[in-house]
Amino acid sequence: MPSNESDAYPATALGLWLKLRVHVDAFIASPRGYATASWWRLRRKRLRSRGQFARLLGNSRRAYDMWMLFEESIDAVGDDDAGPPILALVKIGSEEKELETTLRNLSAENVPALVIGSKDIPSLTEAARQINWNSHPWLLPMVAGDRLARGAVQAYRNGTAGTRAQIAYADDDLLDVGRRRTSPHFKPDWNSELFRHFDYLTGACILRSTHAELEGLATAANWARELVVRKVAEGEPLHIRKILHHRRVRPRPQIPAVPSAVREELPSMTVIVPTRNRVDLLQTCLNGLSTTNYPDFEVIIVDNDSDDPQTLSFLDALDPARYRVLRHEGAFNYSAINNRAVGEARGRLLCLLNNDIEVIEPTWLETMAAQALRDDVGAVGARLLYPDGRIQHAGVVIGVGNAAGHAHRLLRPDEEGYFHRHTVPQFTSAVTAACLVVSRNRFLAVGGLDEYNFPVAFNDVDLCMRLNKRGWQSLYEPRATLIHHESVSRGFDRDPAGAARFAAELSALQRTWRTAEVIDPFHHPELSRSSERFVVRL
């Protein structure tokens, strides 16, 4: 589908021009970043180069134009008369021109429409009377000024054929004042936690209803939203991974405040802190725990062969009534260290906490614990920031780099990012174990961390995936925010042995969870797999 109303240039020439402009935009936005990506490309470090270029190019305002020119197509193959009819319920707006635009578009797509608020249909009650309910129609709530993409009706019919879904939704973009398409929203599959804070369905979906239900919502100020809320409560919505709606406006996320109070009776908690030397980091971490609001928690420190005299003296001087120190000898194996501590833990909940975590507010553990107690939740991860304030972790996306990547990394918390996704609680495929809370029983039920296949890297991803498989979904909770001085005490794996170990762990992750081929249900096929930032795939 073309990016605007006319095709002034052949696709090839326009594509070359757009490609040049996207690269120019990227260079202007970040000359140093562009030069770094180019240098990595010359050095044949293609994975790094792709990741850097994906973020820079995807942030260009022309990136979506380029995507539309080469990528977008809607499969409209099928019988136009097959399946139940789709009937638009158009909420009248303040401008007659907007209504005319919508009605012309619906007519071109062969979609009949009832205009709510018009002279003939003054209310939803009257609309309900005029619908032929015997045809079991899909209802399409719309706002005057919005349009359907070409082929949208057949795409919906193809996607919903043979399903029992009560609601199906699609991706959308915005129309600017010149009717140019901008701001694509490539949405996740159904994410009930995200929907609590961000209505990404209303205005871009079709749904089932009844005469009585519709009539009962006639006095609701936002009847379309109320109808969607009822339908999602009846069963999981179906996601059509195509842009089928062009909108003038869309709902914005409601960024939740830090909860003023959580559950009055939180269960006992065991905080597990692996450490080696670097007493300065450990002191900062433990000082933060001492200011943490939580009714009943113990701290187990697992010392992995510290040989620094100052660190050893500090550990020996800790109050045994508040801290238990376990000695763990041998090569660093994060999974084995934590599994051993879990065997000693007394808490009903576990908190896996790196020694390089810095606590900056006292309610973080209560907030995470309240989420971990839910029947549908497995591992709960916090929002982690680098010391300079940029995001280090806001959930984990499976498939990024054909492995797993930290969502929204290097974004600043006050930036919009991708529809403010980094600011709202939501289900994710995985979270980092640098700060993770989970039920002890659920941790043990899936066998704990895998000491053999994932001694250092990806053990948290593997744990989360096994919890997900049992129906205990991972959850990202940004209202718990901490600072992460990442890998400061252990360092990075640049030596040959570390590189070989990481390669084996990556291979195990791809073999076990098919991360080189699967699409994360909370990401999207049209978002780049090369970037941890949510940018359009080019």
Helices and strands as residue ranges (DSSP letters): H 11-29, H 31-42, H 46-58, H 63-70, E 86-91, H 96-108, E 113-116, H 124-130, G 133-135, E 138-143, E 147-148, H 152-160, E 167-175, E 181-185, H 192-197, E 205-207, H 211-216, H 223-234, E 238-247, E 269-275, H 279-290, E 297-303, H 309-317, E 323-327, H 334-344, E 349-353, E 357-359, H 364-372, E 377-385, E 391-393, E 396-398, G 400-402, E 404-406, G 421-423, E 426-428, E 435-439, H 440-445, H 459-469, E 473-484, H 496-513
